[in-house]
Amino acid sequence: MKRLLPLLALLWMAALPAWGAQPPGAPADEAVQPQDVSVRVEPKQVRIGDPFVYEVVLTHPKDQRYELVLPKETGDFELLDQTRQRQDGPDSATTTFGVRMSAFALGTVQVPALTFDVATPDGPKKFSLPGREVDVTSTLPADADGQGAELFDYQPPQEVPIRSWQLVLTVLGVLAAGLLAWALWRWWKNRPKHVVVVPPLPLDVRTRKALDALKAEDLPARGHVKDYYFRLSEIIRGYLGERYAFEALECTSSELMASLRRLPTPGLPEAALMRFVSESDMVKYARADASPESCRDALGFAYALLDKTYVPPPPPQAPVNAAAPRVQ
C-alpha cells in the first residue's frame, strides 16, 4: 500500500493541467473589427521626454462598447494617463481614446500595441490595434552642434559660491556688543551716587567743641600765646558771624563792633567783647605779652559769651494736617 501512494500522487498531479485547461470547443474571446479606425499623434513633432497624446478614434455600431486595456509592457514609452469620450450618431457611435505618454528613445520608435475589450450583444470580444511608429527627435535645436550646444556628461559635484552675510552680521554684532558694554560702563561710572548728608551740629555745640579743643592743646603753656589768641579770636568771630548773620571773619576790629551795634544783639556783653578784641589785637599784631591768667580769662570770656548770646532755634512747626500727639 505504501508503494502505491506515491504513484497515485504522480498520476493526480499529471491530471491537473488537463482539468485546468480550457475545454475543447469552449467559446474564446473573438476578435471584432470596428467600422473605422483612425490614429494620430498630437503634437506631430514628438520630442524626447516631452508628453504627447496618442489619439485613437474608433467608429463602431452603437450597441458595442470599447474599453482600453493599458499594456503592461510599454518599452521606450511611459504612459501618463488616458481619456475616453463616446459620441453616438444616428447609425453608429464614435469612441475617442487619448493616451498621454512620453518617449525616451530617439529615432523611429513603435508605440505599444493597444488592446480593447469590446462588449457586444453576442458577448465580450477583443480588438487589437498594432502600434504606430513615431519619430522622436531631440530637444536640442537642429544647429546645436554648430552653436556648441551639446549634451554634457555627468559631472562630479562642484563647489558653488553662495553669497553670505554671516561675516558682516558677526562684525556688526561684535560692534553692537562693544557699544552696549561701553554705554553700560558710562552709565555705571556716572550713575547718581547715594551720598549721606550729615546735618551739621548746632552752633553752640560746634563752638563749644572748638573751645574745648583749644583748651586741651594748652598753647600758652608751650609758649604759643600768639597762636592761642589767633585761634581764640577766629572761634569767637566765627560764632558771632554765624549767630548774627554777617561776615565777621573778614571785618576789622572796629568794623566788627560797628556791625554788632547795628544788629539786635540782646545779652551781648559789648564792653567785655571790646576788651577781648583790643587785648587780642595787641597780642596778635603788637607782639604784646599775655600772662597765663589773661589767656585763661580770655577763654572763660568765650564760654560766657556763648552762654549769654546763644538762643536755640525754635522747634519745627508741625503741619496743619499732622496727626494729634500720641504722647501725653
LUMDO-999524 format. One record per residue (C-alpha): z, x, y; residue in one letter. Coordinates in steps of 0.1 Angstrom, whole numbers, plus 5000, padded with zeros to 4 digits. Layout:
BEGIN
ZXYA ...
END
This chain:
BEGIN
500050005000M 500950285024K 497450445019R 495650115027L 497350065061L 495550345080P 492250235065L 492849875077L 493750005112A 490450205114L 488449905104L 490249685130W 489549945158M 485949975148A 485549595151A 487049575187L 483749675206P 481849415187A 484349145198W 484449265235G 480649295238A 478649005253Q 477448795225P 473748795220P 471948515238G 474748485264A 473348395299P 473348715321A 473148715360D 469448655366E 467648815394A 466448605422V 463948685449Q 464248535484P 461248395501Q 461048675526D 462848995533V 462749205565S 464749515573V 465149705605R 467349975619V 468849955653E 468650185672P 465450315658K 466350675666Q 469350745643V 471351055653R 473751225630I 477351095633G 476350805656D 476750455643P 473750235638F 473049885624V 471149835592Y 469949475595E 468649275566V 467148925572V 466748705541L 464748385541T 465748165511H 466047805501P 468747605518K 470547545485D 471147915480Q 473948135495R 473748505497Y 476848725498E 476549105503L 478349335478V 479149655496L 478149965475P 480950185463K 478850505464E 477450555499T 476150915496G 475451065531D 476450745548F 479750585559E 479950215560L 481850095590L 481749715589D 479349425582Q 478449095598T 476848785582R 475048495600Q 473248205585R 470847965602Q 469447665584D 465947545591G 464147225581P 462747375548D 464647705544S 467647905555A 467848245571T 470748475564T 471048785585T 473349075574F 474249355597G 475749665581V 477049915606R 477150265592M 476850635602S 474750915587A 476051265581F 472851445569A 469851555589L 466251465579G 464951175559T 467851005542V 467750705520Q 470150415528V 472150305497P 470650005479A 472349675487L 473249405461T 473749045470F 475448775449D 473448455451V 474848115445A 472147875433T 472147535418P 471247705385D 474247925386G 475048275400P 472248525403K 471748855420K 469349015443F 468949395448S 467449545478L 466249905475P 467450135502G 465150235531R 464550585543E 465650665578V 465150975598D 468351125610V 468051365640T 470451605656S 472451525686T 471151835703L 468051795726P 464651905713A 464652205735D 468152315726A 467052645712D 465152725743G 468052645766Q 470652825744G 472452515732A 473252555696E 476052475672L 478852715672F 480652815641D 484352775636Y 486252995660Q 489753135655P 492553005677P 492253145712Q 494853165739E 494252925767V 495953005800P 497752705814I 498952695850R 502752675850S 505152625879W 508152745859Q 508453075877L 508152915912V 510752655902L 513052915889T 512853115921V 513452805942L 516452715920G 517953055925V 517453045963L 518952695964A 521952805944A 522453105967G 522252885998L 524752645983L 527152935975A 526753076010W 527452736025A 530452686004L 531753026013W 531252956051R 533052626047W 535952786028W 536253056054K 536152816084N 538052536068R 540752396090P 543952576081K 547352396080H 549552566105V 553152476105V 554252446142V 557952516145V 559352336175P 561052566199P 564752576201L 566452416231P 566552626262L 570352676262D 570252796226V 567453046232R 569153176263T 572553206247R 570953396217K 569353636242A 572653696259L 574353746226D 571753996215A 572154186248L 575854186244K 575554316208A 573454616219E 576254726243D 573754926265L 576355016292P 578555196267A 575455406258R 574655486294G 571755246298H 573155046327V 569855016345K 568154876313D 571054646309Y 570554486343Y 566854466338F 567354276306R 570054056320L 568053976352S 565053876331E 567153646309I 568653476339I 565353446358R 563653316327G 566353056323Y 566252946359L 562452926360G 562252706328E 565252496339R 563952416373Y 560252446365A 559052726387F 557753086382E 561053276387A 560053596369L 557353666395E 559553596425C 561253856446T 565053806451S 564553626484S 561753406470E 563953326441L 566853206462M 564453026486A 562852836457S 566152736443L 567252606477R 564252376479R 564952226445L 567651986434P 570052216416T 573352036410P 576052266398G 574252586406L 576752856418P 574452976446E 576953236460A 577653386427A 573953396419L 573253566452M 575853836445R 574453896410F 570853926424V 572054176450S 574054376426E 571154376401S 568654496427D 570954776437M 571254896401V 567654856392K 565954986424Y 568555186444A 570055366414R 573555236422A 576155276396D 577954986379A 581255006361S 581754866326P 583754586342E 580954496365S 578554486336C 580954266317R 581454036347D 577654006352A 577253896315L 580053646320G 578353506350F 575253446329A 577253246304Y 578953056332A 575552986349L 574252846316L 577352626311D 577252486346K 573552416351T 572052326317Y 571651956311V 570551846276P 567351646277P 567751266271P 567151146236P 563651006229P 563350636237Q 562750416206A 559550196208P 559849836217V 558949716182N 561249966164A 563549836137A 567049756146A 569650026140P 570950026105R 573950256111V 576950076128Q 
END
